[in-house]
Amino acid sequence: MLVDVYEQIERVIDLTDATLNHLYGMSAEEARALVLDGPAERVNRIRGSFALIAKRGRTVRMARSLDRPLRYFLAKRKEGPALVVSDRIDSICEWLKGEGLGDQFRPNYTRMVPAHYVVELQLVGCPDPDPVYERFFTPAPGTLPADLDVIGKTYISALAEEIAQWLRSIPGDAPIGICFSGGIDSGSVFLVTYHVMRKLGMSPGRLKAFILDLGDGPDLRQARAFLEPLGLSLFLDPIESDASAIDVSETIRVVEDYKALDIESAAMALVLAKGIRARYPGWRYLIDGDGGDENLKDYPIEANPELTIRSVIHNPMLYQEGWGVGKIKHSLTYSGGLSRSYVRTYATARHYGFSGFSPYTMPNVIAVATAIPFEELTGYDVERLYALKGDVVRRGVEAVTGLKMPVFTKRRFQHGALSEDSLRKRMPYREAEYRNRFFALYQ
């Protein structure tokens, strides 16, 4: 009888899809044991994509990879707390409503598990203690020599290994789509995937380079200019649509966020995914270059008044994690950096039934990027920082694949599928409006 009472004190409701854990070299049970038993550094032994919840008594520990969002909500019941865990806010809300606990729900009461941390909760009832955060991924900064050839080869070799590991883990006859623009990130992922498939004896005929064309954007021209000199134009598969296909409200509902740049990018991703699904109903696997900008710090510093080149260089994981756990500007609801914004990639692919892979988000690749001596290579010069990614990746791709990769000026995904003027007409840059639309979903 005492056991029955104890079991009613707290509940953990895991709404995540366990089949999405894509692990290499260990089972999900072994991975959960690493999360549960500590120390946190042991979680870094887990290779692959994961969102894991482990419980012992009243202790719950959660961890995720950068490419897997994980959220939780602590509900109050007279019997004791109920911890609801999911990859989505709306599924948490629906579960609470089904249990008669919907009045407790607010979307900003949900919490996101930050990437690269183990989060520990004690389910002891009201008042609940704050979670404890323990970092499990701590790459050492600035340890590589200031030699661009060495850096490039090391960086792209790590990328190639992650791609090879992923290719070996999926069905050998499955077609693979590259979300492609001809930019540095998607271009390097395409060329390295092509190279690795040939090296492993796999047919590159399984590959397609999907590019979104909304009629007046520059990406299609860039993609052709990228592939034609390499003799690889046959892989290009444009997905045509027009600006009327952009649905702002649907995008906000799918990604459950309101940051303007992420909503713009996600809107394009939804149109692309919808177009691929319509053309190829059975397609499953997509690979992309998300994370490449973050790794090589390739964002316009002048666009953010909070940033200086020193803050960018001296915060090694700034673009992957934001200002970080324990900082005033770290959002408990949304985390920060790519830890937050990767939902634009994850949720849009999932919405149309795709399994996505972003090799630049893998820890071994991030660790090489973190080891780059940015201070020495740039001398705190902004233009030298902006030129660094193209130089590093171009050298690395040639060293690993033998292919001379074209390098074009950086352009955001949403500015390549259609012109910026057309984008502004369809999606005015007003974050407050996007925020209001998001919260209206729960009013």
C-alpha positions in Angstrom: 0.0 0.0 0.0 2.9 2.4 0.8 4.3 1.6 -2.7 1.0 2.6 -4.3 0.9 5.9 -2.4 4.5 6.6 -3.4 3.9 6.0 -7.0 1.1 8.5 -7.0 3.3 11.3 -5.5 4.9 12.3 -8.8 4.5 11.5 -12.4 6.8 11.9 -15.4 5.0 12.0 -18.7 7.4 11.5 -21.7 5.7 12.7 -24.9 8.9 12.5 -26.9 9.2 10.1 -29.9 11.9 7.6 -28.9 12.3 6.5 -32.5 13.9 9.9 -33.2 16.9 9.1 -31.1 19.6 8.3 -33.7 22.5 6.8 -31.6 25.8 5.3 -32.7 27.4 2.5 -30.8 25.0 2.3 -27.9 21.4 1.6 -27.0 18.9 4.2 -25.8 19.0 2.4 -22.4 22.8 2.8 -22.2 22.5 6.4 -23.1 19.9 7.1 -20.5 22.1 5.4 -17.9 24.9 7.9 -18.8 22.4 10.8 -18.3 21.1 9.5 -15.0 24.3 8.3 -13.2 26.6 11.2 -13.9 29.0 12.9 -13.8 27.6 15.0 -16.6 30.8 14.7 -18.7 29.9 11.1 -19.4 27.0 12.3 -21.5 29.5 13.5 -24.1 30.2 9.8 -24.9 26.8 9.7 -26.5 27.2 10.0 -30.3 24.4 11.0 -32.5 21.1 12.8 -32.1 19.1 12.4 -28.9 16.6 13.8 -26.4 16.7 11.7 -23.3 14.8 11.6 -20.0 15.9 9.4 -17.1 14.3 9.1 -13.6 15.3 7.5 -10.3 12.9 8.1 -7.4 12.1 11.8 -7.4 15.2 12.8 -9.4 14.7 13.4 -13.1 17.7 14.2 -15.4 17.3 15.3 -19.0 19.8 16.0 -21.9 19.7 16.6 -25.6 21.9 17.2 -28.6 21.9 20.6 -30.3 19.7 19.3 -33.1 16.8 18.0 -30.9 14.5 20.4 -29.0 13.4 19.2 -25.6 10.8 21.0 -23.4 9.2 20.4 -20.0 6.4 21.7 -17.9 5.8 21.1 -14.2 2.2 20.8 -13.3 0.6 20.8 -9.8 -1.7 18.1 -8.7 -3.0 17.4 -5.2 -1.3 14.0 -5.3 2.1 15.6 -6.3 3.8 17.2 -9.2 3.5 16.0 -12.8 6.5 16.6 -15.1 5.4 16.7 -18.8 8.3 16.4 -21.3 8.0 16.9 -25.1 9.6 18.4 -28.2 6.7 20.7 -28.6 4.7 23.3 -26.6 1.4 22.4 -28.1 1.6 18.7 -27.2 2.3 19.7 -23.5 -0.8 21.9 -23.6 -3.0 19.2 -25.1 -1.9 16.6 -22.4 -2.6 19.1 -19.6 -6.1 19.8 -21.0 -6.8 16.1 -21.2 -5.9 15.7 -17.5 -8.1 18.7 -16.5 -5.0 20.8 -15.8 -5.2 23.2 -18.7 -5.8 26.2 -16.6 -2.2 25.9 -15.3 -0.8 26.2 -18.8 1.0 29.2 -20.2 3.4 28.7 -23.1 6.0 30.9 -21.4 5.8 28.6 -18.3 7.3 25.8 -20.4 11.1 25.4 -20.1 13.6 24.3 -22.8 16.5 22.0 -21.9 19.5 23.9 -23.2 21.8 22.0 -25.5 25.0 20.6 -24.0 23.7 20.5 -20.5 22.2 17.9 -18.2 19.2 19.4 -16.4 18.3 17.8 -13.0 14.9 18.3 -11.3 13.8 17.1 -7.9 10.0 16.3 -8.0 9.3 17.1 -4.3 6.1 19.2 -4.6 5.4 22.8 -3.9 7.5 24.8 -3.9 9.7 23.1 -6.4 13.4 23.8 -6.3 15.2 25.3 -9.3 16.7 22.9 -11.8 20.4 22.2 -11.6 22.4 22.6 -14.8 25.6 20.6 -15.5 27.5 21.2 -18.7 28.6 18.0 -20.5 30.2 19.4 -23.6 33.3 21.6 -23.0 35.4 22.0 -26.2 38.7 23.7 -25.6 39.0 27.0 -27.5 41.9 28.2 -29.6 44.1 25.0 -29.6 44.6 24.6 -33.4 47.6 26.3 -35.1 47.0 29.5 -37.0 47.4 27.6 -40.3 44.3 27.8 -42.5 45.3 24.7 -44.5 45.5 22.6 -41.2 42.3 24.1 -39.9 40.4 23.6 -43.1 41.4 20.0 -43.4 40.8 19.2 -39.8 37.3 20.8 -39.8 36.1 19.2 -43.1 37.6 15.9 -42.1 35.4 16.0 -39.0 32.4 16.9 -41.1 33.1 14.0 -43.5 33.3 11.5 -40.6 30.0 12.6 -39.2 28.4 12.3 -42.7 29.9 8.9 -43.2 28.6 7.7 -39.9 25.1 8.9 -40.7 25.2 7.4 -44.2 26.1 4.0 -42.8 23.3 4.2 -40.3 20.4 4.7 -42.8 19.0 2.3 -45.4 21.5 1.7 -48.1 19.0 2.4 -50.9 17.3 5.5 -49.4 17.4 8.6 -51.5 19.1 11.6 -49.8 18.1 15.2 -50.4 20.5 18.1 -49.7 18.7 21.4 -48.8 20.9 23.4 -51.2 21.5 27.0 -52.1 25.1 27.0 -53.4 26.3 28.8 -50.3 29.3 27.8 -48.3 27.4 25.6 -45.8 25.0 23.7 -48.0 27.6 23.6 -50.8 30.3 22.0 -48.6 27.8 19.5 -47.2 26.7 18.5 -50.7 30.3 18.1 -52.0 31.5 16.2 -48.9 28.4 13.9 -49.0 29.0 13.3 -52.7 32.6 12.5 -52.0 31.9 10.2 -49.0 29.3 8.3 -50.8 31.7 7.5 -53.6 34.4 6.6 -51.2 32.1 4.2 -49.3 31.0 2.6 -52.6 27.5 4.1 -52.4 25.7 5.3 -55.5 25.7 9.1 -55.7 22.6 8.6 -57.9 20.7 8.6 -54.6 21.5 12.3 -54.1 19.5 15.3 -55.1 20.2 19.0 -54.4 16.9 20.6 -53.6 16.7 24.3 -54.0 13.7 26.5 -53.3 12.7 28.9 -56.2 10.0 31.4 -55.5 10.4 33.2 -58.8 12.7 36.2 -58.3 15.4 35.0 -55.8 19.1 34.8 -56.6 19.8 31.3 -55.1 18.9 29.3 -58.2 21.4 31.2 -60.3 24.0 30.8 -57.6 23.3 27.1 -57.3 23.8 26.6 -61.0 27.0 28.7 -60.9 28.2 26.4 -58.0 27.5 23.1 -59.7 28.2 23.7 -63.4 32.1 24.2 -63.1 32.2 20.9 -61.1 30.2 19.0 -63.6 27.5 18.2 -61.0 24.5 20.1 -62.4 22.5 16.9 -62.9 22.0 16.7 -59.1 20.1 20.0 -59.0 16.3 19.7 -58.4 14.6 23.0 -58.1 11.4 23.1 -56.1 9.3 25.9 -57.7 6.6 27.8 -55.9 5.7 31.5 -55.4 5.4 34.0 -52.6 1.7 33.3 -52.0 2.8 29.9 -50.6 4.3 31.7 -47.5 2.0 31.3 -44.5 3.2 33.3 -41.6 0.6 32.1 -39.1 1.2 28.5 -40.0 5.0 29.0 -39.7 4.6 30.4 -36.2 2.3 27.5 -35.2 4.8 24.9 -36.5 8.0 26.4 -35.0 6.3 27.8 -31.8 8.5 30.9 -31.7 8.5 34.5 -32.9 12.0 35.6 -33.6 11.7 37.4 -36.9 14.7 36.0 -38.7 13.9 32.5 -37.6 10.3 32.9 -38.7 11.4 34.1 -42.1 13.8 31.2 -42.5 11.2 28.7 -41.3 8.6 30.0 -43.7 10.9 29.2 -46.6 11.8 25.8 -45.1 8.1 24.9 -44.9 7.5 25.8 -48.5 10.5 23.7 -49.5 9.5 20.7 -47.5 6.0 20.9 -48.7 7.2 21.0 -52.3 9.6 18.0 -51.9 6.8 16.0 -50.2 4.4 16.8 -53.1 6.9 15.7 -55.7 8.4 12.7 -53.8 5.7 11.3 -51.5 8.0 8.6 -50.1 11.1 10.7 -49.5 12.5 10.6 -45.9 16.1 11.8 -45.5 17.3 15.4 -45.7 20.7 16.8 -44.9 21.6 20.5 -44.6 24.2 23.0 -43.6 22.6 24.4 -40.5 25.2 25.2 -37.9 27.9 26.3 -40.3 27.4 30.0 -39.7 27.5 29.5 -35.9 30.6 27.4 -35.9 32.7 30.0 -37.9 31.0 33.0 -36.3 29.6 34.2 -39.7 26.9 36.7 -38.7 26.8 40.5 -39.2 28.0 41.9 -35.8 26.7 45.3 -36.7 23.2 44.0 -37.0 23.1 43.3 -33.2 23.8 46.3 -30.9 24.6 44.0 -28.1 27.6 42.5 -29.9 31.2 43.5 -30.5 33.9 41.5 -32.3 35.5 40.9 -28.9 32.3 39.5 -27.3 31.9 37.2 -30.3 35.5 35.9 -30.2 35.8 35.6 -26.5 32.5 33.7 -26.0 33.4 30.5 -27.8 29.8 29.0 -27.9 28.0 32.3 -28.3 26.2 31.5 -31.5 25.4 27.9 -30.5 24.1 28.7 -27.0 23.5 32.4 -26.8 24.9 34.1 -23.7 24.6 30.8 -21.8 22.9 29.2 -18.8 23.0 31.4 -15.7 23.3 34.7 -17.6 20.6 37.4 -17.3 19.7 37.3 -21.0 19.4 33.5 -21.1 15.8 32.6 -21.8 14.5 29.7 -19.7 11.6 29.3 -22.1 13.7 29.3 -25.2 17.3 28.8 -24.4 19.6 30.8 -26.7 21.5 30.8 -30.0 21.2 27.7 -32.2 20.0 25.8 -29.1 16.8 27.8 -29.6 16.7 28.5 -33.3 17.3 25.0 -34.5 13.6 24.4 -34.1 13.2 26.3 -37.4 15.0 23.3 -39.1 13.7 20.4 -36.8 10.0 21.3 -36.7 9.6 22.2 -40.4 11.2 18.9 -41.5 9.1 16.9 -38.9 5.9 18.7 -40.0 6.2 17.0 -43.4 7.5 13.7 -42.2 11.2 14.1 -43.0 14.2 12.9 -41.0 16.8 15.7 -41.0 20.5 15.7 -40.3 22.7 18.7 -39.8 26.3 17.5 -39.5 27.7 20.9 -38.6 25.8 20.7 -35.3 27.6 17.6 -34.2 29.9 18.0 -31.2 33.1 16.7 -32.9 32.6 19.3 -35.7 31.8 22.1 -33.2 34.9 21.1 -31.2 37.2 21.7 -34.2 35.5 25.0 -34.9 35.9 26.1 -31.3 39.6 25.1 -31.5 40.2 27.7 -34.2 42.4 30.6 -32.9 40.0 33.3 -34.0 41.8 36.1 -32.1 45.2 35.3 -33.8 43.7 34.9 -37.2 41.5 38.0 -37.2 43.4 40.5 -35.0 39.8 41.6 -34.0 39.2 42.8 -37.5 35.6 42.3 -38.5 36.2 41.9 -42.2 38.9 39.3 -41.6 36.4 37.4 -39.4 33.7 37.5 -42.2 36.2 36.2 -44.8 37.4 33.4 -42.5 34.6 30.8 -43.1 34.9 30.8 -46.9 38.7 30.5 -46.7 38.6 27.7 -44.1 35.8 25.7 -45.8 37.2 26.1 -49.3 40.6 24.8 -48.3 39.2 22.0 -46.3 36.8 20.8 -49.0 39.6 20.7 -51.5 42.0 18.9 -49.1 39.4 16.2 -48.3 37.6 15.8 -51.6 39.9 17.2 -54.2 37.1 19.4 -55.5 37.5 23.2 -55.9 34.5 24.6 -54.2 33.1 28.0 -55.5 32.6 30.5 -52.7 30.0 33.2 -52.9 29.0 36.1 -50.7 26.9 35.1 -47.7 23.2 35.4 -48.0 20.4 34.2 -45.7 18.1 31.4 -46.8 15.1 33.7 -46.9 16.9 36.2 -49.0 17.9 33.7 -51.7 14.5 32.0 -52.4 12.9 35.4 -53.4 14.1 39.0 -53.4 14.2 41.0 -50.2 11.6 43.4 -51.5 9.2 40.5 -52.1 10.0 39.0 -48.7 9.2 42.3 -47.0 5.8 42.5 -48.7 4.9 39.0 -47.5 6.6 39.1 -44.0 7.0 42.6 -42.5 9.9 42.7 -40.0 8.0 43.2 -36.8 8.9 40.7 -34.1 6.2 42.1 -31.8 3.5 41.1 -34.3 4.9 37.6 -34.6 5.0 37.3 -30.8 1.4 38.4 -30.5 0.3 35.8 -33.1 2.1 33.1 -31.2 0.6 33.9 -27.8 -2.8 34.2 -29.5 -2.7 30.5 -30.2 -3.2 29.9 -26.5 -5.8 32.5 -25.7 
